[in-house]
Each structure stands twice: as C-alpha cells, then as structure tokens.
Amino acid sequence: MTSMQAAVLYAGLFCLLMLVLKANVGRVRTKHKVGFGDGNNEAMQRSLRVQGNAVEDVPVVLLGLIGLGALSAPALLIHGLGGSFLIGRILHAIGLGGSAGSSFGRSVGTLITALVMLITAGACGWFALT
C-alpha cells in the first residue's frame, strides 16, 4: 500500500464514522422528538457534541494525513496516526455519548486526539522541509 492509499483509506473510514455519528443524532432526535436544536434535552446535547467534536477535529487530521501521503511519508506512519486517531475518536464518542461528565473513553479519546494532532503537525513540518 502506498502512502497516499493509506491516507485515502483513513479518509474513507472517517467518512463512515461521520455517517455513524450523523445517524446517531437522527436517532436521538426521533427518540426524544426534537425537531430543531437540542430541545434542552441532555441526550440530544451529548449526541450533537459528539458529532461537533468530530467535525472540529477530523478534517484537520485528515488534511495532515493526506498531506503526508502526498509527500510520500512512510505508509506505516500514516497507518499509525490514522489508526490511533480512529481509536481515539471512537473512544471519545462512546465516552461522551454515554455520560455528560468525565469518563475513561472521553478522557483517553481526547488525549489520543491531541497526541495524534501534535505528531501529525510535526510530521507534516518535517516531511515538508526535508
């Protein structure tokens, strides 16, 4: 698998994750009969926040992974970052989706996300300048 193929693989996997999060928002809307906004409903607020957090983080990291693929960074690096990021986002979604407070999934998912973003940023700089 080439570097770019690895990067595009994660683009596809994150498209699927975003579809799952979108479907979950629809499911919660239907269950709690919330047509617009959050209806001052905690479950609705959590599902919107889970999707919102992904919308904030996923595009930035995917841009970095695709950039690394374009710069022919090692496919193993892209898999390490992409796979870790996917695990982190799933943990975060499960943790925040199940509890408005602190949880293992939310905490570990946030930590993994931050580390992957930092390493991706550094790798992009490194491969762009060397």
C-alpha positions as CSV (number, residue, x, y, z in Angstrom):
1,M,0.0,0.0,0.0
2,T,1.4,3.4,-0.9
3,S,1.4,6.4,1.4
4,M,-1.4,8.1,-0.5
5,Q,-3.5,4.9,-0.5
6,A,-3.1,4.7,3.3
7,A,-4.2,8.3,3.7
8,V,-7.2,7.8,1.5
9,L,-8.1,4.7,3.4
10,Y,-8.5,6.8,6.6
11,A,-10.5,9.4,4.7
12,G,-12.9,6.7,3.8
13,L,-13.0,5.2,7.3
14,F,-13.6,8.7,8.8
15,C,-16.4,9.3,6.3
16,L,-18.1,6.1,7.7
17,L,-17.5,7.3,11.3
18,M,-19.1,10.7,10.5
19,L,-22.1,8.9,8.9
20,V,-22.5,6.8,12.1
21,L,-22.4,10.0,14.3
22,K,-24.9,11.7,12.0
23,A,-27.2,8.7,12.2
24,N,-26.9,8.8,15.9
25,V,-28.0,12.4,16.0
26,G,-31.1,11.5,13.9
27,R,-31.8,8.5,16.1
28,V,-31.7,10.7,19.3
29,R,-33.8,13.4,17.6
30,T,-36.5,10.9,16.7
31,K,-36.5,9.2,20.1
32,H,-36.8,12.5,22.0
33,K,-39.0,14.2,19.4
34,V,-36.5,17.1,18.9
35,G,-37.1,18.7,15.5
36,F,-34.6,21.6,15.8
37,G,-31.7,22.5,18.1
38,D,-31.2,20.5,21.2
39,G,-34.7,20.8,22.8
40,N,-32.9,21.4,26.1
41,N,-32.5,17.6,26.2
42,E,-29.3,16.2,27.7
43,A,-29.1,13.1,25.4
44,M,-29.6,15.4,22.4
45,Q,-26.9,17.8,23.6
46,R,-24.5,14.9,24.0
47,S,-25.1,13.5,20.6
48,L,-24.7,16.9,19.0
49,R,-21.5,17.5,21.0
50,V,-20.1,14.1,19.9
51,Q,-20.7,14.9,16.3
52,G,-19.5,18.5,16.8
53,N,-16.2,17.4,18.3
54,A,-15.6,15.1,15.4
55,V,-16.4,17.9,12.9
56,E,-13.8,20.1,14.7
57,D,-11.0,17.5,14.8
58,V,-11.4,15.1,11.9
59,P,-10.9,17.4,8.9
60,V,-7.7,18.9,10.4
61,V,-6.1,15.5,10.9
62,L,-7.3,14.1,7.6
63,L,-5.7,17.1,5.8
64,G,-2.5,16.3,7.6
65,L,-2.6,12.6,6.7
66,I,-3.4,13.4,3.0
67,G,-0.5,15.9,3.0
68,L,1.8,13.2,4.4
69,G,0.6,10.8,1.7
70,A,1.3,13.4,-0.9
71,L,4.8,13.9,0.5
72,S,5.4,10.1,0.4
73,A,5.8,9.8,4.1
74,P,6.1,6.2,5.2
75,A,2.7,4.4,5.0
76,L,3.4,2.9,8.4
77,L,3.5,6.4,9.9
78,I,0.2,7.2,8.2
79,H,-1.4,3.9,9.5
80,G,-0.1,4.6,13.0
81,L,-1.5,8.1,13.1
82,G,-4.8,7.2,11.3
83,G,-5.4,4.0,13.3
84,S,-4.7,5.7,16.6
85,F,-6.8,8.7,15.7
86,L,-9.7,6.4,14.7
87,I,-9.5,4.5,18.0
88,G,-9.3,7.8,19.9
89,R,-12.4,9.3,18.1
90,I,-14.4,6.1,18.8
91,L,-13.4,6.1,22.4
92,H,-14.4,9.7,22.7
93,A,-17.7,9.2,21.0
94,I,-18.6,6.3,23.3
95,G,-17.4,8.1,26.4
96,L,-19.1,11.4,25.7
97,G,-22.2,9.7,24.2
98,G,-22.8,7.7,27.4
99,S,-22.1,10.4,30.0
100,A,-22.1,14.2,30.2
101,G,-19.4,14.0,32.8
102,S,-15.8,12.7,32.7
103,S,-15.4,9.2,31.5
104,F,-12.5,6.9,30.5
105,G,-13.4,6.9,26.8
106,R,-13.8,10.7,26.7
107,S,-10.5,11.3,28.6
108,V,-8.4,8.8,26.7
109,G,-10.0,9.7,23.4
110,T,-9.2,13.4,23.9
111,L,-5.6,12.6,24.9
112,I,-5.1,10.3,21.8
113,T,-6.7,13.0,19.6
114,A,-4.3,15.7,20.9
115,L,-1.3,13.5,20.6
116,V,-2.1,12.5,17.0
117,M,-2.7,16.1,16.1
118,L,0.6,17.1,17.5
119,I,2.5,14.3,15.9
120,T,0.7,14.9,12.6
121,A,1.6,18.6,12.7
122,G,5.3,17.8,13.4
123,A,5.4,15.1,10.7
124,C,3.9,17.5,8.2
125,G,6.5,20.1,9.0
126,W,9.3,17.5,8.9
127,F,8.4,16.0,5.6
128,A,7.7,19.3,4.0
129,L,11.0,20.8,5.0
130,T,13.3,17.8,4.4
